[in-house]
């Protein structure tokens, strides 16, 4: 474990990575016709890595190798083969078709190595996200789709001026799939919006603790929780908590009692115990890597460490195994090491 492999990730996965041995997969596979985009680092003399450029060109071009892979995958039959045939009707002999053809067996291998509790996050741009989602539905099953996460990767004005006839593109897509319904997921939180705090946490108790006043009524009928407490009658649907919990919160000073018996008991939700805003599928709170950032490595599509930390914290636990089959400059590996996970990295160039 904690191993970096150099070579074609399909070959490495098939030869070295055991069935159901990985807890989390993150991948950011490159797709761009511009060779400069795909170069991870220049050599010390300033030249580009011709071997690296050739590796990417061979992988993502519709050539004899792509045709052979397509034929082999289609002959296997099944949902993935059906998807590839449909893509071929739509896209024909194109680089996008080559990309999807070469991704298909890799995604199937990644599913194989995932534990039943595992998850996969595929990072892509809008160029291919819709095709990849269909392909992932076929590999993992549509029922195991979890989220399409939108990350705001860019700030500023985007495409401007008279030459651009579209809106600026400032987001990436991260497709999140689980191996099964038993997948690990730890809810993540982010810093609270100041407006939310000022609007809801506007009360202060005798101990100078700020709190919000929350409803204790059940949203649906709960006949077993229609009990009277200290002379206060229950709401129509019953309380949201048991009598035991009510008594506990009363002792802890977490209840708000109305001045008259016709009112309703409410709950104090203290600000100092509030974990933050729950992270949803729009991630606009993680900034891109600035030109002067200490973590900047010079890799054109390098992702922020905070982005990978959120993914790893959400879908794995300390001691789990994280795999990145297109590890590039290694952000996922660094995040895994920092967070106490084991890791496996694979890349097609020794420059990684």
Backbone torsions as a table, in degrees:
resi	resn	phi	psi	omega
1	UNK	NA	171.7	-172.9
2	UNK	51.7	58.5	-174.5
3	UNK	-127.4	137.0	174.1
4	UNK	-105.8	120.0	179.8
5	UNK	-99.7	140.8	177.8
6	UNK	-110.2	119.2	178.5
7	UNK	148.3	-172.0	178.7
8	UNK	-69.0	123.2	-175.1
9	UNK	-64.0	-27.9	178.1
10	UNK	-63.8	-45.9	178.9
11	UNK	-64.8	-43.9	-179.6
12	UNK	-62.8	-45.4	179.9
13	UNK	-59.3	-46.1	-176.7
14	UNK	-68.1	-35.2	-173.9
15	UNK	-89.2	-32.6	-167.5
16	UNK	-121.5	-19.8	-174.0
17	UNK	-102.5	121.2	-174.1
18	UNK	-76.1	159.2	175.0
19	UNK	-57.3	139.3	172.4
20	UNK	47.3	49.4	-178.9
21	UNK	-115.7	-1.5	-174.3
22	UNK	-120.9	140.7	-179.0
23	UNK	-93.9	-31.2	-175.8
24	UNK	-149.2	134.0	174.7
25	UNK	-116.5	130.2	169.3
26	UNK	-123.0	132.3	176.5
27	UNK	-141.2	143.1	179.3
28	UNK	-130.9	71.4	-174.3
29	UNK	-69.6	132.4	-178.7
30	UNK	-73.6	143.0	169.7
31	UNK	-149.1	106.8	178.1
32	UNK	-165.4	136.0	-177.6
33	UNK	-74.5	-14.2	179.8
34	UNK	-84.4	115.4	-176.3
35	UNK	-60.7	-34.3	-178.8
36	UNK	-60.1	-33.3	-179.5
37	UNK	-63.5	-33.3	-173.5
38	UNK	-88.5	-7.0	179.9
39	UNK	-78.6	121.7	-178.7
40	UNK	-70.3	-53.1	-179.1
41	UNK	-143.8	148.2	171.5
42	UNK	-77.6	158.6	175.1
43	UNK	-71.6	168.9	-177.4
44	UNK	-59.8	-30.4	179.8
45	UNK	-84.1	5.7	177.0
46	UNK	92.6	-9.1	-179.6
47	UNK	-79.2	159.2	177.8
48	UNK	-86.2	162.8	179.5
49	UNK	-87.1	104.1	-178.1
50	UNK	-65.5	-33.3	179.1
51	UNK	-64.2	-39.1	-180.0
52	UNK	-67.1	-46.2	178.5
53	UNK	-58.3	-44.4	-179.2
54	UNK	-62.9	-38.3	-179.5
55	UNK	-61.6	-44.9	179.9
56	UNK	-68.8	-40.5	-179.7
57	UNK	-62.7	-41.2	179.2
58	UNK	-64.1	-34.6	-175.9
59	UNK	-75.1	-39.2	-169.3
60	UNK	-110.0	16.4	176.0
61	UNK	-107.2	144.4	178.4
62	UNK	-77.8	90.2	-178.8
63	UNK	-127.4	-168.3	-176.6
64	UNK	-60.7	-36.7	179.4
65	UNK	-64.8	-43.1	178.7
66	UNK	-65.3	-39.5	179.1
67	UNK	-63.4	-43.0	179.0
68	UNK	-63.9	-41.6	178.2
69	UNK	-63.9	-43.7	178.7
70	UNK	-58.8	-47.7	-179.1
71	UNK	-61.3	-43.7	-179.0
72	UNK	-64.1	-42.8	-179.4
73	UNK	-68.8	-39.1	-179.6
74	UNK	-67.9	-36.7	-179.1
75	UNK	-67.1	-21.4	177.7
76	UNK	-68.4	-25.1	-177.5
77	UNK	74.2	176.5	178.0
78	UNK	97.3	-178.0	-174.9
79	UNK	-60.0	-39.4	-179.2
80	UNK	-65.6	-42.1	177.3
81	UNK	-61.6	-40.9	178.0
82	UNK	-61.3	-41.7	180.0
83	UNK	-65.2	-43.1	-179.8
84	UNK	-64.1	-38.9	176.7
85	UNK	-62.8	-41.7	179.1
86	UNK	-65.0	-43.1	178.2
87	UNK	-60.1	-40.3	-178.2
88	UNK	-64.0	-36.6	176.8
89	UNK	-65.6	-36.1	-177.0
90	UNK	-81.5	-45.1	-168.9
91	UNK	-99.2	-25.7	-177.8
92	UNK	64.8	-157.6	-177.1
93	UNK	-80.4	80.9	-176.6
94	UNK	-128.4	166.7	176.2
95	UNK	-64.8	-34.6	177.1
96	UNK	-63.4	-39.6	177.9
97	UNK	-64.6	-39.8	177.0
98	UNK	-62.7	-42.4	179.1
99	UNK	-58.6	-49.5	-178.3
100	UNK	-67.5	-36.6	178.2
101	UNK	-63.2	-42.4	-179.2
102	UNK	-77.4	-25.6	177.3
103	UNK	-74.3	-32.2	-174.0
104	UNK	-54.5	-55.3	-179.9
105	UNK	-66.3	-30.1	178.9
106	UNK	-67.5	-42.9	178.5
107	UNK	-64.9	-36.1	177.8
108	UNK	-66.8	-38.9	176.4
109	UNK	-66.1	-38.7	179.4
110	UNK	-65.8	-36.6	175.0
111	UNK	-64.9	-39.6	-179.7
112	UNK	-59.8	-41.4	-174.0
113	UNK	-81.7	-12.2	179.5
114	UNK	-74.8	140.2	171.6
115	UNK	-69.8	160.9	176.8
116	UNK	-57.2	-25.1	179.0
117	UNK	-91.4	6.4	-173.1
118	UNK	-87.5	168.4	179.6
119	UNK	-140.7	160.8	177.0
120	UNK	-129.5	135.2	174.8
121	UNK	-119.4	119.2	179.5
122	UNK	-110.3	118.2	-176.3
123	UNK	-95.4	126.6	-177.8
124	UNK	-151.9	175.3	175.6
125	UNK	-109.3	173.3	-175.3
126	UNK	-63.8	-12.1	179.2
127	UNK	-59.9	-39.7	-173.4
128	UNK	-125.3	-2.3	-171.6
129	UNK	-59.8	-37.0	-177.1
130	UNK	-69.9	-37.1	176.6
131	UNK	-69.5	-42.2	-178.5
132	UNK	-65.2	-33.5	178.3
133	UNK	-64.4	-42.4	176.6
134	UNK	-62.4	-43.7	-180.0
135	UNK	-63.1	-42.4	178.3
136	UNK	-66.4	-35.6	174.4
137	UNK	-57.9	-39.9	-179.0
138	UNK	-72.8	-35.6	-178.0
139	UNK	-77.0	-48.0	-174.1
140	UNK	-97.6	-16.4	-172.4
141	UNK	91.5	130.9	-177.6
142	UNK	-58.8	-27.2	-179.2
143	UNK	-68.8	-15.8	-180.0
144	UNK	-100.1	7.1	170.7
145	UNK	-68.8	133.4	-178.8
146	UNK	-110.6	-54.8	-177.4
147	UNK	-154.0	153.8	161.2
148	UNK	-106.1	104.9	-177.2
149	UNK	-88.8	132.8	177.7
150	UNK	-107.8	119.0	178.5
151	UNK	-107.2	125.1	176.2
152	UNK	-78.9	98.1	-172.1
153	UNK	-92.5	-4.8	-172.7
154	UNK	-140.9	142.1	173.9
155	UNK	-116.1	170.2	-179.8
156	UNK	100.9	-166.3	-170.3
157	UNK	-85.8	-17.0	-179.2
158	UNK	70.3	-148.0	-178.5
159	UNK	-72.0	121.5	179.5
160	UNK	-135.1	171.3	177.1
161	UNK	93.8	171.9	-174.3
162	UNK	-74.8	-15.3	-176.1
163	UNK	-81.6	-22.3	-178.3
164	UNK	-92.0	129.9	-179.6
165	UNK	-115.8	38.4	176.9
166	UNK	-151.1	169.6	174.3
167	UNK	-75.6	150.2	177.9
168	UNK	-63.7	144.8	179.6
169	UNK	-100.1	116.7	-177.3
170	UNK	-130.5	15.6	-178.2
171	UNK	-130.6	153.3	168.2
172	UNK	-113.5	161.8	176.5
173	UNK	-111.5	136.6	173.4
174	UNK	-122.4	114.8	-179.1
175	UNK	-90.9	124.0	-173.2
176	UNK	-113.2	117.1	178.7
177	UNK	-126.1	149.2	176.4
178	UNK	-108.1	155.8	175.7
179	UNK	-73.9	-34.9	-178.9
180	UNK	-158.5	179.3	178.7
181	UNK	-69.3	-10.4	-179.3
182	UNK	-93.5	15.8	-175.8
183	UNK	-64.7	149.4	176.9
184	UNK	-72.5	135.7	170.3
185	UNK	-151.8	121.6	177.7
186	UNK	-110.0	115.8	-178.9
187	UNK	-55.7	134.3	-179.7
188	UNK	-106.7	152.4	-179.1
189	UNK	-127.0	152.8	175.6
190	UNK	-128.4	172.6	-177.5
191	UNK	-60.6	139.6	-179.0
192	UNK	-67.1	146.3	172.4
193	UNK	-71.7	125.9	-178.8
194	UNK	-55.6	-34.6	179.4
195	UNK	-66.3	-36.4	177.8
196	UNK	-64.9	-43.7	-179.9
197	UNK	-61.5	-47.4	-177.2
198	UNK	-68.1	-28.3	-178.1
199	UNK	-79.9	-36.6	-172.6
200	UNK	-106.3	-37.2	-178.3
201	UNK	-95.6	67.4	-173.1
202	UNK	-108.7	10.1	179.5
203	UNK	-113.8	152.1	178.2
204	UNK	-131.6	129.8	-178.7
205	UNK	-89.0	-174.2	-175.5
206	UNK	-67.4	-15.5	177.9
207	UNK	-99.8	14.6	179.1
208	UNK	65.3	25.9	176.5
209	UNK	-95.5	128.5	178.1
210	UNK	-77.9	142.1	-179.5
211	UNK	-149.5	160.7	172.6
212	UNK	-104.2	150.9	178.6
213	UNK	-99.1	112.4	-175.3
214	UNK	-107.9	145.9	176.5
215	UNK	-67.5	138.9	176.9
216	UNK	-109.4	13.9	178.9
217	UNK	-84.5	141.9	176.4
218	UNK	-71.8	137.7	179.0
219	UNK	-73.2	-17.5	179.4
220	UNK	-132.7	158.2	-176.6
221	UNK	-57.8	129.4	177.8
222	UNK	-136.5	79.4	-175.4
223	UNK	-53.9	-32.8	-177.7
224	UNK	-73.5	-9.5	179.6
225	UNK	-113.6	23.1	176.1
226	UNK	-94.7	66.5	179.9
227	UNK	-108.9	155.0	176.3
228	UNK	-89.9	140.1	-179.7
229	UNK	-131.0	117.1	180.0
230	UNK	52.6	39.1	177.7
231	UNK	85.1	-1.6	179.1
232	UNK	-96.4	124.9	-177.9
233	UNK	-74.3	153.0	-179.3
234	UNK	-74.6	158.6	172.8
235	UNK	-64.5	169.1	-176.9
236	UNK	-57.1	-40.4	-178.9
237	UNK	-90.8	-1.8	-176.1
238	UNK	95.9	171.0	178.0
239	UNK	-75.5	160.4	177.1
240	UNK	-82.7	-11.7	-176.9
241	UNK	-132.2	163.5	179.7
242	UNK	-75.8	167.1	176.8
243	UNK	-61.0	-39.4	-179.8
244	UNK	-61.5	-43.9	178.5
245	UNK	-66.6	-37.8	177.9
246	UNK	-60.4	-45.2	179.7
247	UNK	-64.5	-39.7	179.1
248	UNK	-62.9	-47.4	-179.5
249	UNK	-65.9	-31.9	177.1
250	UNK	-63.3	-47.3	179.3
251	UNK	-62.3	-32.5	-177.4
252	UNK	-87.3	1.4	179.0
253	UNK	72.3	32.1	-177.4
254	UNK	-101.8	5.8	-178.3
255	UNK	-109.8	147.0	175.8
256	UNK	-113.1	115.4	-179.3
257	UNK	-97.1	130.3	178.3
258	UNK	-69.4	163.5	-177.2
259	UNK	-72.9	-27.4	178.5
260	UNK	-124.3	159.7	-174.1
261	UNK	-70.0	-10.6	178.2
262	UNK	-82.9	-10.6	-178.8
263	UNK	-82.3	-177.2	-178.5
264	UNK	-117.8	141.4	173.8
265	UNK	-69.9	137.3	177.3
266	UNK	-124.4	169.4	-175.8
267	UNK	-108.6	142.3	171.0
268	UNK	-88.5	122.5	174.0
269	UNK	-109.3	107.7	-170.7
270	UNK	-78.1	137.7	-179.8
271	UNK	-63.2	-38.8	-176.8
272	UNK	-70.9	-7.9	175.6
273	UNK	-107.8	-0.6	-177.5
274	UNK	-79.6	120.7	-174.5
275	UNK	-71.5	-14.4	-177.0
276	UNK	123.0	-175.2	178.9
277	UNK	-76.5	134.6	177.0
278	UNK	-67.5	131.4	179.2
279	UNK	-71.2	127.8	177.5
280	UNK	-104.2	-160.0	-175.0
281	UNK	-89.7	1.1	172.4
282	UNK	-104.6	113.3	-177.9
283	UNK	-105.6	93.2	-179.9
284	UNK	-113.7	12.8	-176.8
285	UNK	-108.5	3.5	178.3
286	UNK	-112.9	113.4	-174.4
287	UNK	-77.2	150.9	173.2
288	UNK	-66.6	167.9	-179.1
289	UNK	-77.6	120.7	-179.4
290	UNK	-73.6	164.1	-176.9
291	UNK	-61.9	-29.3	-177.8
292	UNK	-104.9	9.2	-176.1
293	UNK	-64.8	141.7	-178.4
294	UNK	-63.6	-30.6	-177.3
295	UNK	-83.0	-5.8	-176.5
296	UNK	-65.5	127.8	-177.4
297	UNK	-109.2	-9.3	-177.8
298	UNK	93.0	3.3	178.0
299	UNK	-81.7	122.6	-171.1
300	UNK	-54.8	-33.6	-177.7
301	UNK	-113.2	27.4	179.0
302	UNK	-59.4	135.6	179.9
303	UNK	-100.8	149.9	-179.4
304	UNK	-64.8	145.4	177.8
305	UNK	-58.7	-37.8	-178.8
306	UNK	-60.9	-33.0	179.3
307	UNK	-64.9	-46.5	-179.7
308	UNK	-71.2	-32.9	176.9
309	UNK	-63.3	-40.1	178.4
310	UNK	-63.1	-45.4	-179.4
311	UNK	-62.5	-45.9	-177.4
312	UNK	-67.2	-42.0	177.9
313	UNK	-64.1	-36.4	-176.7
314	UNK	-72.1	-39.7	-169.5
315	UNK	-120.6	24.5	172.1
316	UNK	-157.2	168.3	177.6
317	UNK	-122.9	159.9	178.1
318	UNK	-51.9	137.0	-177.8
319	UNK	91.8	-13.7	178.8
320	UNK	-72.5	167.8	-177.6
321	UNK	-105.2	126.2	178.2
322	UNK	-110.8	132.6	-179.4
323	UNK	-120.9	130.7	171.9
324	UNK	-124.0	107.4	-175.4
325	UNK	-82.8	-6.8	174.4
326	UNK	-129.6	63.8	-161.6
327	UNK	-76.9	-15.6	172.9
328	UNK	51.3	-122.0	-178.5
329	UNK	-84.3	1.2	166.1
330	UNK	88.4	23.4	-178.1
331	UNK	-59.7	-43.9	-180.0
332	UNK	-62.7	-37.1	-179.6
333	UNK	-68.1	-42.7	178.3
334	UNK	-62.3	-44.8	179.7
335	UNK	-62.9	-42.1	179.3
336	UNK	-61.6	-46.0	179.2
337	UNK	-61.2	-44.4	-178.7
338	UNK	-62.3	-35.4	-175.2
339	UNK	-94.3	11.0	174.8
340	UNK	76.9	28.4	174.6
341	UNK	-102.6	157.7	169.3
342	UNK	-85.0	160.1	-174.7
343	UNK	-148.0	156.5	173.2
344	UNK	-134.3	126.3	176.4
345	UNK	-118.7	143.2	176.5
346	UNK	-133.9	135.9	172.8
347	UNK	-149.3	151.6	-173.5
348	UNK	-82.3	-11.3	179.4
349	UNK	-121.9	142.7	177.5
350	UNK	-66.1	-17.6	-179.7
351	UNK	-65.5	-22.1	177.5
352	UNK	-58.7	NA	NA
